[in-house]
Amino acid sequence: NNTKNEGIGGSKNFYSIFESELSQHIPVVHATIAGCRFVGRTTVGNRRGILVPNTTSDIELQHLCNTLPDNVVVQRIEERLSALGNIVACNDHVALVHPDVDRETEDVIGDVLGVEVFRQTVGGQALVGSYCKFTNQQPFLKIRV
């Protein structure tokens, strides 16, 4: 995927490792979502866009819009299951989503990320984003799934 969001407030050495390894390939953005540093559990995205929960402040949303490339859509999403990183697993072609996401959320995921969306469980677990991740090359599944 083409963006890497990192929470604000971690050690400078931690961030410098990410920046030195990734910044030549993708933008590394220091951000918070709803005032929290665990941005990977609350956001989901690919090279086309990033989705953030409705708890994202206007300032945080504007920071992402100003920091990410113009071709990356930043969209706040109204979904009761707000830990988007836990309920969605996606790459640039497909997204697996928690079976209980709203129909409107499913449509927004497909439109913003430009992917085909499937309601699915992974190993019987509805939190698909917690139990698997995948790049455009390969999937990663949690052991015993």
LINBELWO-V565920 format. One record per residue. N is the residue number from 1. OMEGA is omega as a letter, one per 30 degrees, with the letter a starting at -180 (NA if undefined). NEAR is the number of other ideal C-beta (glycine too) atoms within 12 Angstrom. D_CENTER is the distance of its C-alpha to the mean C-alpha in whole Angstrom. Layout:
n: {N/N}
omega: {OMEGA/OMEGA}
near: {NEAR/NEAR}
d_center: {D_CENTER/D_CENTER}
This chain:
n: {1/2/3/4/5/6/7/8/9/10/11/12/13/14/15/16/17/18/19/20/21/22/23/24/25/26/27/28/29/30/31/32/33/34/35/36/37/38/39/40/41/42/43/44/45/46/47/48/49/50/51/52/53/54/55/56/57/58/59/60/61/62/63/64/65/66/67/68/69/70/71/72/73/74/75/76/77/78/79/80/81/82/83/84/85/86/87/88/89/90/91/92/93/94/95/96/97/98/99/100/101/102/103/104/105/106/107/108/109/110/111/112/113/114/115/116/117/118/119/120/121/122/123/124/125/126/127/128/129/130/131/132/133/134/135/136/137/138/139/140/141/142/143/144/145}
omega: {a/l/l/l/l/l/l/l/l/a/l/l/l/a/a/l/l/a/a/a/a/a/l/a/a/l/l/a/l/a/l/l/a/l/a/a/a/a/a/l/a/a/l/a/l/a/a/a/l/l/l/a/a/l/l/a/l/l/l/l/l/l/l/l/a/a/a/l/a/a/l/l/l/a/l/a/l/a/a/l/a/l/a/l/l/a/l/l/a/l/a/a/a/l/l/a/l/a/a/l/l/l/l/l/l/l/l/l/l/a/a/a/l/a/l/a/l/l/a/l/l/a/a/a/a/a/a/l/l/a/l/l/l/l/l/a/a/l/l/a/l/a/a/l/NA}
near: {32/25/36/31/41/31/27/22/16/19/13/14/10/18/24/16/16/26/21/14/14/20/18/11/15/23/28/26/35/26/40/27/40/26/17/25/23/23/37/29/25/37/47/47/43/34/27/29/37/47/49/45/34/25/25/33/19/15/15/33/28/16/23/34/23/16/23/30/19/11/15/29/27/33/31/30/39/20/32/17/32/29/32/47/34/30/42/53/40/40/28/21/21/25/41/38/41/35/23/18/36/21/15/15/34/30/22/32/42/28/20/31/40/23/32/20/32/22/23/28/22/30/17/13/22/24/29/40/36/28/28/31/28/25/18/16/11/10/19/17/18/18/8/9/18}
d_center: {10/11/9/9/9/11/13/16/19/19/22/23/23/20/18/21/20/17/18/21/20/17/18/20/17/14/14/13/13/14/13/13/11/14/16/15/14/11/8/6/7/7/4/1/4/7/11/11/9/6/6/7/10/14/15/13/16/18/18/15/14/17/16/13/15/17/16/14/16/17/16/12/12/11/11/12/12/15/14/16/14/11/9/7/5/9/10/8/8/8/10/12/14/13/11/12/12/14/18/18/15/17/19/18/14/14/16/13/11/13/15/12/10/14/14/16/15/16/17/17/18/18/21/22/19/17/14/12/9/12/14/13/11/12/12/15/17/17/16/16/17/18/22/24/21}
